[in-house]
Amino acid sequence: LLMMSLDWSSSIALITGASRGIGRELAVQLAELGATVWACARSTTSLPKHRNIVARACDIRDADAVGDLFEAIDTAHGRLDVLVNNASILGPTGTLETLDIAGFQETMRINVEGTFIVSKRAVPLLRASERGVILNLSSSVGRKPRAEWGAYCVSKFGVEAISGILAQELREDGIISVSVNPGGTATDMRAQAYPEEDPSTLPSAERVAET
């Protein structure tokens, strides 16, 4: 309700991992409210189509590609009002002793390094906004360790750290940095983590994005 009561018509937002789940729903909802939304994913194939959405292919692990993305946003608008770091993968689950090393490293690259790279490039454009906000999608396992959630758990602790550090470092610039744990949501990632769970018992990505 708060989001719907605000005037988003002149806002510029960037959402990573916007091809599915919460990121996709949030991109559509902000666009419907009038914001200009830059929606990115590794491929534009599944990105939502809307008159207010700029679909952009960008691998957040690639610092050069991320740099090109922010140059385009700067050229078009000269600022960024909202950054949503949503892109992430579940990665391999199991005990730390048995985790695949390459899979663990890939999870860190996307969930932690990708969030860092995007946030780093976003700061100058967020400073140009009168109300800069960084929203980092986290998880309960990023706040309390849970056995057999190794790669994802460690990565979300990293996201929590990035979010908290930015909150302290950017406070005097008037930029807000917060992490949000959406809880159990009927998404593909949740189904991957809990294949036996009935998704109809969970809130939809659309409902969570509204929150």
N, C-alpha and C positions, 0 to 999 in steps of 0.2 A: 504493500500500500504506500509506503514511504517513497519507493522508487517511482511509482506511478504518479505521485503527487508532485514530483519535481519536474522542472522544465529541462528536458534533455535535448531540445531541438538544436542547440548549438554545441553539443558535447562531441568530443572525439574520443573514441575508445579503441583499444586493441585487445583482442582476445586470442590467445594461443590455444591450440588444440580444439579449434572450433568446428571440426568436421563431424563431431558426434557428441552424445551425452550432454552434460551440463553446459559445456562450452558452446555447443551449437545452439541450445535452447536460449542461453543468455544472449548470444549474438542476435538472434531473431527478436527477442523481447526488447532489447535496447534499441534495435533498429525500428521496431514498431512504435516506440516511444519518441522517435525522431532523431536519435543520436546517429552520427556517422560512425559506423563500426568497421574497423579493419579486422577481418577474420582470417586467421592463418592456420595452415596445417601443412604437412609435408606434400600434400597434393590438393589441388583445388576441386577435384572430382566430386567430393562429398560435402563441400562447403555450402552453406545455405545461400539461396539466391533471394535478394531483396534490393529494392531501389536504394536503400541506405547502407548496404553492405558492400565493402570493397574486399573481394576474395583474393587472397594472396598465398601462393605456395612459398613456404619458408621452413627449412629444417632448423630448429632452434639450437641444434648442436653446431651449426655452421656459423661462426662469428661473422664471416664476410656476407653471408646471405642475410643475417639479422641486420647488419650494418646497412645493406641495400634497402631493406624494408623500412628502417627508420629514416633514411634519407628521403624515401618516397613520402613518408608521412610528414616530414619536415617541409618538403617542397609544397605539398598540398595544403598544409594547415599551419605549420610553424609552431605547433604545440601538440601535447597529448594530455587529455584530462583523466582518463581511466586506463590502467593496465590491468588485465586479468591474466595472471600466470596459471593457466589451466592445463596445459599440455603435460602429460605424464603417461607412464606405462606401469603395469603391475610388476613385470619382471619375474624372475624365477622365485618360487617359494620353496620352503623347506628349511631344514636346520642350516646354520651357518657352515657347519662341517661339510655338508653335502652340496652346497650351492655351487652352480656353475660359475666360474670366475668371469668368463666373457659376458655372461648374462648379467651378473652383478655390476660389472663395469659399464655396460650399456644402460642399465637403469640409472646409475649415477650420472652418466653423460646427459641423458634426457631430463631427468627429474630435478637434478641439482645444478649441473653445469648449464643446462639450457635456461633454467630460471635465472641463474646469475647473469648469463650473457644478455638475455632480453632486458632484465632489470637495469643492468649497467648502461645499456644503450638508451633506455627509456628516460633516465633521470634528467638529462638536459631538456628534453621536451616537456617533461612533467613540471620542471621549474618554470617553464614559460606559461603554465596554466595557473589560473587563480584558485583552483581547487583540485590539485593533483592527488590521485588515489591509486595505490597499488594493492590489488587483491590477489592473494596467493591461496590457491586451493590446496588444502592440507588433508590430514586424516587423524583419527584418534591414535593410530599407531605411530604418528609423528610426535606424540606427546607422552606416550607410555609404551615402552617396548613390549612386543608380543612375539612369543616363540613362533618360529617357522614363517615369519613375515620378513625375513632378513633384508633383502634388497630394497623392497618398497618401504619398509619401516625405517631403515637407515636414511633413505633418500628423503623421506618426509620430515625426519628430524633436521636434515639439512635445509629444507624449505622453511621450516619454522625458524631456524637460525637466521637465514637470509632475511626473512620478513622482519624479525625483531631488530636486527642490525640496521636495516634500512629505516625502520621507525625511529630509531635513536639518531641516526646520522642525518635524516632529512627533516626532522621535526622543525628546525628553525626556518626551513624553506616553506613550511606550511603544507608539506606533502605527507599524506597519511599512508602508512603501510600496515596492512593487517593480514592475518591468515584466517581462513575459514575452513572448519571441518564440516562438510555437508552431511555427514552420516551416511547410513546405508541408503543407496539410491538404485533404482532399476536401470542400470547401465550395462554395457558390454563388459566393462572391467569388473563390475561386481559379479556378473555371471561367471566370469573367468575365475574369480577368487572363490565363489561359492556356487559351484555348478548344481548342487542339489537344492538350492534355495528357490522358493516360488517368488518370481519377481513381482507378482501381483500383490504381495504383502508389503512391498516397499513403495515409498513415494516416487513418483516419476521424476525424470530429469527436468521436465517442464516445471513441475511444482517446486523443486529445489531451486531452480534458476530464479523463480519468482521471489523466493526468500532472499 
